[in-house]
Amino acid sequence: MTTPPALLIAGHGTRDDAGAEAFRDFVRELGRRHPELPVAGGFIELSPPPLGDAVTELVEQGVRRFAAVPLMLVSAGHAKGDIPAALAREKERHPGISYTYGRPLGPHPALLSVLERRLDEALGGSARAAQDRGDVTVLLVGRGSTDPDANAEVHKAARLLWEGRGYAGVETAFVSLAAPDVPGGLDRCLKLGARRIVVLPYFLFTGILPDRVRQQTEGWAAAHPEVEVRSADVIGPEPELLDLVMERYREAVAGDLRMNCDSCVYRIALPGFEDKVGLPQQPHFHPDDEGHPHGHGHHHHGGHAHAH
């Protein structure tokens, strides 16, 4: 029986002690839930333990193979560059180790469910049904990055959160490095006619940046008493998050790093589109295709022929 590869969790790091402790707690909880696996976690910057110490801890337990999962919602510079660079350095430091590298967490449907729960909580449970959400505009606030692709991923999460849930709209803003900032995002909601706004931080754990989102929201709300503005909580160490990390671990171990099938309507029951799951995928017929009748428009919609 070969032992399964260890799980190495890579975090951003934060200057916020409570945020760093939330990460360390989360790593400990994963270890408790999976006694069959060595589990360790560390940070790229700002807070202890560094990722290198986590690798050393695993190697000292006799680990030779591990799968690294970034505990990050979005793949920006950290997930694309810093973590692979740190792991390459560890490979030089500990000859004989091998690792695979998993994907970031968002925008997985399980996380969207948690975000929806956070919105329900912020609204006091008054907007559970789609018809009650028609006057609620959500401002999803991401970390913000100099990487356009990372910022686009936050927009993707916002769109997936909007689909099928009945909110008036889900707008996007960023707490640093990218526009619009939180006040700019709130201004935008107001221009779109928003009367009730919930600001939803797209963050895993508490920290300096989510605190800043809340402070800026409160400042803007004080200057706009005509609008109802509420702040929702961060995602937090929910069971969905623990399960999702293990899903990313299993993918990395199996070498099964797929295209964006998590949010694919043909694989996952997304709100309002449940009937599409498992539909056979038909190619689109071009009217000029040989042997196809012209002008009858026999288009089989659902083209999306990923190799699922």
Phi, psi and omega per residue, in radians:
M1 nan 1.998 3.101
T2 -1.398 2.468 3.132
T3 -1.302 2.497 3.138
P4 -1.199 2.665 3.094
P5 -1.025 2.592 3.100
A6 -1.218 2.869 3.099
L7 -1.929 2.123 3.085
L8 -1.949 2.116 -3.134
I9 -1.754 2.209 -3.131
A10 -1.901 2.126 3.138
G11 -1.898 2.841 3.102
H12 -1.126 -0.812 -2.931
G13 1.709 2.578 -3.109
T14 -2.638 2.646 3.054
R15 -1.429 -0.050 -3.090
D16 -1.589 2.066 -3.069
D17 -1.056 -0.715 -3.121
A18 -1.135 -0.665 3.121
G19 -1.150 -0.739 3.129
A20 -1.156 -0.672 3.137
E21 -1.198 -0.602 3.099
A22 -1.081 -0.708 3.101
F23 -1.117 -0.831 -3.102
R24 -1.114 -0.685 3.068
D25 -1.049 -0.750 -3.106
F26 -1.093 -0.757 3.121
V27 -1.098 -0.740 3.112
R28 -1.089 -0.713 -3.131
E29 -1.136 -0.702 3.064
L30 -1.038 -0.749 3.116
G31 -1.076 -0.718 3.116
R32 -1.122 -0.709 -3.102
R33 -1.259 -0.412 -3.058
H34 -2.226 1.227 -3.101
P35 -1.095 -0.314 -3.140
E36 -1.306 -0.194 -3.051
L37 -2.076 2.377 2.878
P38 -1.240 2.268 -3.134
V39 -2.211 2.321 3.039
A40 -2.531 2.772 -3.137
G41 -2.542 2.614 3.095
G42 -2.699 3.022 -3.040
F43 -1.911 2.670 3.056
I44 -1.300 -0.647 -3.067
E45 -2.763 2.960 2.905
L46 1.275 -0.551 -3.095
S47 -2.483 2.651 3.111
P48 -1.418 2.720 -0.098
P49 -1.461 2.612 3.021
P50 -1.176 2.730 -3.107
L51 -0.972 -0.670 3.138
G52 -1.021 -0.667 3.126
D53 -1.148 -0.645 3.135
A54 -1.149 -0.682 3.100
V55 -1.131 -0.788 3.129
T56 -1.026 -0.746 3.121
E57 -1.013 -0.745 3.136
L58 -1.183 -0.780 -3.111
V59 -1.074 -0.665 3.127
E60 -1.168 -0.372 3.050
Q61 -1.514 0.095 3.111
G62 1.597 0.155 -3.123
V63 -1.260 2.353 3.059
R64 -2.024 -0.454 -3.117
R65 -2.198 2.371 3.052
F66 -2.530 2.818 3.042
A67 -1.996 2.224 -3.136
A68 -1.723 2.233 3.094
V69 -2.058 2.159 3.098
P70 -1.321 2.154 3.104
L71 -1.466 1.221 -3.048
M72 -2.497 2.524 -3.107
L73 -1.351 -0.554 -2.956
V74 -2.303 2.506 3.086
S75 -1.540 1.717 3.062
A76 -1.987 -2.677 -3.093
G77 -0.967 -0.641 -3.100
H78 -1.104 -0.926 -3.062
A79 -1.251 -0.570 -3.066
K80 -1.433 -0.572 -3.011
G81 -2.125 -0.937 -2.974
D82 -1.133 -0.773 -3.095
I83 -1.191 -0.848 3.084
P84 -0.993 -0.661 3.123
A85 -1.136 -0.746 3.136
A86 -1.111 -0.695 -3.131
L87 -1.195 -0.671 3.109
A88 -1.068 -0.684 3.112
R89 -1.116 -0.717 3.138
E90 -1.139 -0.573 -3.134
K91 -1.147 -0.643 3.075
E92 -1.195 -0.681 -3.086
R93 -1.239 -0.559 -3.099
H94 -2.180 1.406 -3.097
P95 -0.997 2.488 3.095
G96 1.699 -0.145 3.072
I97 -1.537 2.667 3.027
S98 -2.384 2.659 -3.104
Y99 -2.563 2.743 2.918
T100 -2.067 2.827 -2.982
Y101 -2.196 2.165 -3.087
G102 -1.526 3.091 -3.113
R103 -1.663 2.827 3.045
P104 -1.068 2.982 -2.911
L105 -1.507 -0.659 -2.996
G106 -1.517 2.899 -0.182
P107 -1.670 1.295 -3.080
H108 -1.220 2.494 -3.134
P109 -0.949 -0.580 3.123
A110 -1.093 -0.649 3.116
L111 -1.271 -0.622 3.099
L112 -1.083 -0.627 3.093
S113 -1.115 -0.702 3.111
V114 -1.152 -0.738 3.119
L115 -1.042 -0.723 3.118
E116 -1.085 -0.693 3.100
R117 -1.103 -0.721 3.126
R118 -1.099 -0.655 3.096
L119 -1.152 -0.779 3.112
D120 -1.001 -0.768 -3.133
E121 -1.092 -0.768 -3.107
A122 -1.117 -0.543 -3.134
L123 -1.564 0.094 3.110
G124 1.215 0.476 3.101
G125 1.280 0.186 -3.057
S126 -1.522 -0.115 -3.044
A127 -2.269 0.953 -3.126
R128 -1.402 -0.657 -3.056
A129 -1.632 2.641 -3.080
A130 -0.954 -0.658 -3.079
Q131 -1.194 -0.367 3.108
D132 -1.530 -0.119 -3.054
R133 -1.754 -0.031 -3.029
G134 -1.089 -0.369 3.125
D135 -1.867 0.229 -3.126
V136 -1.802 2.096 3.024
T137 -1.819 2.290 -3.112
V138 -1.801 2.368 2.987
L139 -1.944 1.843 3.120
L140 -1.478 2.121 -3.055
V141 -1.947 2.005 3.116
G142 -1.607 3.001 3.139
R143 -1.094 -0.767 -3.080
G144 1.626 2.457 -3.029
S145 -2.612 2.821 2.979
T146 -1.471 -0.037 -3.132
D147 -1.667 1.957 -3.082
P148 -1.007 -0.604 -3.120
D149 -1.130 -0.686 3.117
A150 -1.113 -0.757 3.124
N151 -1.145 -0.639 3.113
A152 -1.123 -0.566 3.103
E153 -1.102 -0.594 3.095
V154 -1.177 -0.695 3.058
H155 -1.080 -0.651 3.125
K156 -1.116 -0.768 3.102
A157 -1.059 -0.721 -3.135
A158 -1.087 -0.755 -3.125
R159 -1.135 -0.754 3.138
L160 -1.164 -0.566 3.089
L161 -1.209 -0.601 -3.125
W162 -1.254 -0.720 -3.031
E163 -0.990 2.131 2.955
G164 1.331 0.057 -3.088
R165 -1.883 -0.190 2.984
G166 1.552 0.068 3.079
Y167 -1.188 2.686 3.113
A168 -1.053 -0.611 3.114
G169 -3.114 2.802 3.017
V170 -2.214 1.912 3.124
E171 -1.670 2.915 -3.065
T172 -2.198 2.437 3.006
A173 -2.510 3.044 -3.064
F174 -2.391 2.545 -3.086
V175 -1.501 -0.371 3.093
S176 -2.684 2.758 2.945
L177 1.171 -0.154 -3.092
A178 -2.561 2.618 3.111
A179 -1.713 2.718 -0.115
P180 -1.347 2.639 3.028
D181 -1.374 -3.091 -3.026
V182 -1.079 -0.877 3.113
P183 -1.073 -0.649 3.111
G184 -1.140 -0.654 3.101
G185 -1.175 -0.684 3.114
L186 -1.190 -0.696 3.065
D187 -1.002 -0.721 -3.118
R188 -1.125 -0.741 3.077
C189 -1.026 -0.754 -3.122
L190 -1.085 -0.766 3.131
K191 -1.095 -0.500 3.113
L192 -1.420 0.030 3.074
G193 1.624 0.253 -3.097
A194 -1.117 2.415 3.072
R195 -1.979 -0.536 3.056
R196 -2.195 2.176 -3.120
I197 -2.161 2.345 2.965
V198 -2.021 2.157 3.096
V199 -1.582 2.110 -2.999
L200 -2.047 1.918 -3.121
P201 -1.301 2.220 3.108
Y202 -1.567 1.241 -3.081
F203 -2.410 2.602 -3.134
L204 -1.340 -0.831 -3.007
F205 -2.286 2.897 3.061
T206 -1.057 2.737 -3.118
G207 3.010 -3.094 -3.087
I208 -1.113 -0.720 -3.095
L209 -1.215 -0.823 3.053
P210 -1.046 -0.605 3.075
D211 -1.096 -0.699 3.135
R212 -1.130 -0.668 3.100
V213 -1.040 -0.794 -3.113
R214 -1.136 -0.754 -3.136
Q215 -1.099 -0.784 -3.121
Q216 -1.153 -0.618 3.099
T217 -1.108 -0.800 -3.135
E218 -1.108 -0.677 3.115
G219 -1.097 -0.775 -3.130
W220 -1.176 -0.719 -3.112
A221 -1.086 -0.684 -3.136
A222 -1.090 -0.577 3.140
A223 -1.462 -0.143 -3.116
H224 -2.292 1.169 -3.057
P225 -1.123 -0.269 -3.117
E226 -1.331 -0.202 -3.114
V227 -1.950 2.430 3.027
E228 -1.459 2.102 -3.126
V229 -2.182 2.247 3.097
R230 -2.186 2.699 3.081
S231 -1.917 2.309 3.067
A232 -1.691 2.864 -3.141
D233 -1.482 2.877 3.038
V234 -1.190 2.983 -3.093
I235 -1.079 -0.915 3.091
G236 1.420 3.003 -3.021
P237 -1.392 1.025 -3.066
E238 -1.306 2.752 3.073
P239 -0.964 -0.622 3.117
E240 -1.051 -0.657 -3.119
L241 -1.231 -0.728 3.093
L242 -1.052 -0.767 3.139
D243 -1.144 -0.682 -3.090
L244 -1.163 -0.676 3.092
V245 -1.048 -0.701 3.121
M246 -1.196 -0.594 3.068
E247 -1.111 -0.726 3.107
R248 -1.156 -0.647 3.099
Y249 -1.076 -0.841 -3.094
R250 -1.128 -0.663 3.077
E251 -1.044 -0.808 -3.091
A252 -1.134 -0.707 -3.126
V253 -1.154 -0.683 -3.115
A254 -1.421 -0.092 -3.095
G255 1.168 0.499 -3.010
D256 -1.811 1.063 -3.115
L257 -1.563 1.754 -2.958
R258 -1.585 3.035 2.929
M259 -1.233 -3.017 -2.942
N260 -1.338 1.099 -3.101
C261 -1.353 -0.316 3.138
D262 -0.963 -0.738 -3.031
S263 -1.818 0.404 -3.130
C264 -1.496 2.164 -3.048
V265 -1.116 -0.328 -3.131
Y266 -1.514 -0.172 -3.129
R267 -1.942 -0.639 -2.949
I268 -2.094 2.398 3.104
A269 -1.288 1.747 3.058
L270 -1.594 2.574 -3.056
P271 -0.956 2.211 3.116
G272 1.540 -0.178 -3.081
F273 -2.188 0.374 -3.021
E274 -1.019 -0.485 -3.080
D275 -1.224 -0.223 -3.080
K276 -1.496 -0.261 -3.044
V277 -1.057 2.250 3.049
G278 1.338 0.143 3.113
L279 -1.130 2.414 3.056
P280 -1.152 2.449 -3.076
Q281 -1.626 2.158 3.123
Q282 -1.759 2.487 3.009
P283 -1.214 2.689 2.988
H284 -1.348 2.365 3.076
F285 -1.658 2.169 3.062
H286 -1.401 2.407 -3.110
P287 -0.973 -0.416 -3.110
D288 -1.542 -0.015 3.134
D289 -1.079 2.466 -3.137
E290 -1.065 2.398 3.029
G291 1.363 0.122 3.126
H292 -1.881 2.286 -3.100
P293 -1.049 2.382 -3.127
H294 -1.330 2.495 2.893
G295 1.283 0.088 3.115
H296 -1.615 -0.118 3.064
G297 1.044 0.687 3.091
H298 -1.380 1.185 -3.137
H299 -1.584 2.170 3.068
H300 -1.575 1.793 -3.063
H301 -1.304 2.659 -3.139
G302 2.023 0.315 -3.064
G303 -0.596 -1.004 2.864
H304 -0.002 1.202 -3.081
A305 -1.612 1.073 3.056
H306 -1.198 2.629 3.028
A307 -1.341 1.400 3.100
H308 -1.389 nan nan
